[in-house]
Amino acid sequence: MTTSTSQLRKRIEDLDTQIADQRRVLLDLEQSRDDLEQELNETATFDVLTLPVEVTIEIFMWFQQIGYAAHIPHSLYSSAADIVPLVCRTWRNVALATPMLWSVLGVDVENGTELMSEPLLVRYIDKWLGRAKQCPLSLEFISNGDNNFTSDRFRELIWRWAPQIRSLRLWITIRDIRLLELDSTNFPMLEKADVMYIQAEYHADLGPVNLFQNAPLLYDLRLDVEETTIGMLPWSQLTKVDGTLSDLELLLLAPNLTELACEFVPDDDASFSLKEHSNLKRLTISAAGFLVNGDILQYLTLPALLSLDIARAAETTHTALASFLKRSSPPLVSISLRGNDACVEEWDEFMPLIDRTFESVEIREMEERNAGYFLDDARFNPYPKIKSLTINYPGKRPPFDLVQFLYGLEHVRSFKFLWNSDPFFLEQTVSAECGGEEITDTVRKHISYSSSAGMDIYIGTESQNYAERYVLQLRVGSFTQV
């Protein structure tokens, strides 16, 4: 039976009527929802908005500390000052009334000027820092010298805010270091300065450059400036320096220096006499050449030294360590070494020289072939003052001597073993002697036994401790996963 044309038209009309009715129902529902949302916004209270303003500000500041620093142009992960004002009007008002939130700023000059004109960028920076009121400022500026921004507006900008700058970080070219004329304005609050050189396609050495002559509070300086001569600096007030040394004049220029991190790169034919510094307490040799005169320790006498880090120095630095310790007789408390062949060869020479005072030992980059040497309690038990031991192991094969090593340590109370490999070896079964009794168990449970005896144990990566997944439940004599 075929349907007539009139019947088909009638069915279409009925469907159109039903569709229209459904649309009216949908519109009514949407309007009801909008009305309810408006009523909710007018009457609802959000717990976070009931917090005292002081608590909200504290949360904002914690967010700023653990997040990304404010930067121009904005990164994908923005700072607290970028995000907080966008949440709601209340938070925006609190943020704008919190000067400390706006006291940190980094500026990538070239990328910033691609987004906005130079005058607009300057106004934007001034507006941002103006919200900091009288708070001390921490500023970072990056410029590769591809435009002339640094030579005019950039200098004026830094000079304008110099009275409030507490920390200044500059990644700029040699030319720009000079054009900023950092010795011609006052930095009354400046405490920390980082000046790092960026290689430009063109530059000319225009002679010595003077830095921060009018910064009476400056004490922490990091210099990474190549192929230029640093002229005058407030050396006598510096207590912390990080940079590259080609000679030892710094030890004469900075008598109040207490911390030094350096790469020592003297000329091939340079020769030096012994230098004594009576105030230096912390020395880190970040790198050193392999030349005969490349070991800085052979030229130093440091009677006040408390902390020494030569883990990244050349292997021959360990050879100079014993004579340095005999000459200086420092009250050394902590030492960081590299677990290479040179350290193994010199261990019995230098360790007895510091056994009176040192409490912390760090072995970095322990090579696999030396694991058996360092994972031996005989290396550390003769020195009862050692309470903290850290070993960094980049090897792939699991060091099964670790269990017996932990049982054998007599004085160490804090042990940290950093390993970038997987933690599966902790589940493997090994046998080890403890207190005259042989115990067979998983590595993880062996570690738990050592922990229960009073040792604080960390085994894992920098961010994750594999050893804390299980704890020993002494009252029931069993292991429980936590």
Secondary structure in CASP SS format (residue, H / E / C, confidence):
PFRMAT SS
TARGET T0000
AUTHOR 0000-0000-0000
METHOD secondary structure of the structure
MODEL  1
M C 1.00
T C 1.00
T C 1.00
S C 1.00
T H 1.00
S H 1.00
Q H 1.00
L H 1.00
R H 1.00
K H 1.00
R H 1.00
I H 1.00
E H 1.00
D H 1.00
L H 1.00
D H 1.00
T H 1.00
Q H 1.00
I H 1.00
A H 1.00
D H 1.00
Q H 1.00
R H 1.00
R H 1.00
V H 1.00
L H 1.00
L H 1.00
D H 1.00
L H 1.00
E H 1.00
Q H 1.00
S H 1.00
R H 1.00
D H 1.00
D H 1.00
L H 1.00
E H 1.00
Q H 1.00
E H 1.00
L H 1.00
N H 1.00
E H 1.00
T H 1.00
A C 1.00
T C 1.00
F C 1.00
D H 1.00
V H 1.00
L H 1.00
T H 1.00
L C 1.00
P C 1.00
V H 1.00
E H 1.00
V H 1.00
T H 1.00
I H 1.00
E H 1.00
I H 1.00
F H 1.00
M H 1.00
W H 1.00
F H 1.00
Q H 1.00
Q H 1.00
I H 1.00
G C 1.00
Y C 1.00
A C 1.00
A C 1.00
H E 1.00
I E 1.00
P C 1.00
H C 1.00
S C 1.00
L C 1.00
Y C 1.00
S C 1.00
S C 1.00
A H 1.00
A H 1.00
D H 1.00
I H 1.00
V H 1.00
P H 1.00
L H 1.00
V C 1.00
C C 1.00
R H 1.00
T H 1.00
W H 1.00
R H 1.00
N H 1.00
V H 1.00
A H 1.00
L H 1.00
A C 1.00
T C 1.00
P H 1.00
M H 1.00
L H 1.00
W H 1.00
S C 1.00
V E 1.00
L E 1.00
G E 1.00
V E 1.00
D E 1.00
V H 1.00
E H 1.00
N H 1.00
G H 1.00
T H 1.00
E H 1.00
L H 1.00
M C 1.00
S C 1.00
E H 1.00
P H 1.00
L H 1.00
L H 1.00
V H 1.00
R H 1.00
Y H 1.00
I H 1.00
D H 1.00
K H 1.00
W H 1.00
L H 1.00
G H 1.00
R C 1.00
A C 1.00
K C 1.00
Q C 1.00
C C 1.00
P C 1.00
L E 1.00
S E 1.00
L E 1.00
E E 1.00
F E 1.00
I E 1.00
S C 1.00
N C 1.00
G C 1.00
D C 1.00
N C 1.00
N C 1.00
F C 1.00
T H 1.00
S H 1.00
D H 1.00
R H 1.00
F H 1.00
R H 1.00
E H 1.00
L H 1.00
I H 1.00
W H 1.00
R H 1.00
W H 1.00
A H 1.00
P H 1.00
Q H 1.00
I E 1.00
R E 1.00
S E 1.00
L E 1.00
R E 1.00
L E 1.00
W E 1.00
I E 1.00
T C 1.00
I H 1.00
R H 1.00
D H 1.00
I H 1.00
R H 1.00
L H 1.00
L C 1.00
E C 1.00
L C 1.00
D C 1.00
S C 1.00
T C 1.00
N C 1.00
F C 1.00
P C 1.00
M C 1.00
L C 1.00
E C 1.00
K E 1.00
A E 1.00
D E 1.00
V E 1.00
M E 1.00
Y E 1.00
I C 1.00
Q C 1.00
A C 1.00
E C 1.00
Y C 1.00
H C 1.00
A C 1.00
D C 1.00
L C 1.00
G C 1.00
P C 1.00
V E 1.00
N C 1.00
L C 1.00
F C 1.00
Q C 1.00
N C 1.00
A C 1.00
P C 1.00
L C 1.00
L C 1.00
Y C 1.00
D E 1.00
L E 1.00
R E 1.00
L E 1.00
D E 1.00
V C 1.00
E C 1.00
E C 1.00
T C 1.00
T C 1.00
I E 1.00
G C 1.00
M C 1.00
L C 1.00
P C 1.00
W H 1.00
S H 1.00
Q H 1.00
L C 1.00
T C 1.00
K E 1.00
V E 1.00
D E 1.00
G E 1.00
T E 1.00
L E 1.00
S C 1.00
D C 1.00
L C 1.00
E C 1.00
L H 1.00
L H 1.00
L H 1.00
L H 1.00
A C 1.00
P C 1.00
N C 1.00
L C 1.00
T C 1.00
E E 1.00
L E 1.00
A E 1.00
C E 1.00
E E 1.00
F E 1.00
V C 1.00
P C 1.00
D C 1.00
D C 1.00
D C 1.00
A C 1.00
S C 1.00
F C 1.00
S C 1.00
L C 1.00
K E 1.00
E E 1.00
H C 1.00
S C 1.00
N C 1.00
L C 1.00
K C 1.00
R E 1.00
L E 1.00
T E 1.00
I E 1.00
S E 1.00
A E 1.00
A E 1.00
G C 1.00
F C 1.00
L C 1.00
V C 1.00
N C 1.00
G C 1.00
D C 1.00
I H 1.00
L H 1.00
Q H 1.00
Y H 1.00
L E 1.00
T E 1.00
L C 1.00
P C 1.00
A C 1.00
L C 1.00
L C 1.00
S E 1.00
L E 1.00
D E 1.00
I C 1.00
A C 1.00
R C 1.00
A C 1.00
A C 1.00
E C 1.00
T H 1.00
T H 1.00
H H 1.00
T H 1.00
A H 1.00
L H 1.00
A H 1.00
S H 1.00
F H 1.00
L H 1.00
K H 1.00
R H 1.00
S H 1.00
S C 1.00
P C 1.00
P C 1.00
L C 1.00
V C 1.00
S E 1.00
I E 1.00
S E 1.00
L E 1.00
R E 1.00
G C 1.00
N C 1.00
D H 1.00
A H 1.00
C H 1.00
V H 1.00
E H 1.00
E H 1.00
W H 1.00
D H 1.00
E H 1.00
F H 1.00
M H 1.00
P H 1.00
L H 1.00
I H 1.00
D C 1.00
R C 1.00
T C 1.00
F C 1.00
E C 1.00
S E 1.00
V E 1.00
E E 1.00
I E 1.00
R E 1.00
E C 1.00
M C 1.00
E C 1.00
E H 1.00
R H 1.00
N H 1.00
A H 1.00
G H 1.00
Y H 1.00
F H 1.00
L C 1.00
D C 1.00
D H 1.00
A H 1.00
R H 1.00
F C 1.00
N C 1.00
P C 1.00
Y C 1.00
P C 1.00
K C 1.00
I C 1.00
K C 1.00
S E 1.00
L E 1.00
T E 1.00
I E 1.00
N E 1.00
Y E 1.00
P C 1.00
G C 1.00
K C 1.00
R C 1.00
P C 1.00
P C 1.00
F C 1.00
D H 1.00
L H 1.00
V H 1.00
Q H 1.00
F H 1.00
L H 1.00
Y H 1.00
G H 1.00
L C 1.00
E C 1.00
H C 1.00
V C 1.00
R C 1.00
S E 1.00
F E 1.00
K E 1.00
F E 1.00
L E 1.00
W E 1.00
N C 1.00
S C 1.00
D C 1.00
P C 1.00
F H 1.00
F H 1.00
L H 1.00
E H 1.00
Q C 1.00
T E 1.00
V E 1.00
S E 1.00
A E 1.00
E E 1.00
C E 1.00
G C 1.00
G C 1.00
E E 1.00
E E 1.00
I E 1.00
T E 1.00
D E 1.00
T E 1.00
V H 1.00
R H 1.00
K H 1.00
H H 1.00
I H 1.00
S H 1.00
Y H 1.00
S H 1.00
S H 1.00
S H 1.00
A C 1.00
G C 1.00
M C 1.00
D E 1.00
I E 1.00
Y E 1.00
I E 1.00
G E 1.00
T C 1.00
E C 1.00
S C 1.00
Q C 1.00
N E 1.00
Y H 1.00
A H 1.00
E H 1.00
R H 1.00
Y E 1.00
V E 1.00
L E 1.00
Q E 1.00
L C 1.00
R C 1.00
V C 1.00
G C 1.00
S E 1.00
F E 1.00
T E 1.00
Q E 1.00
V C 1.00
END
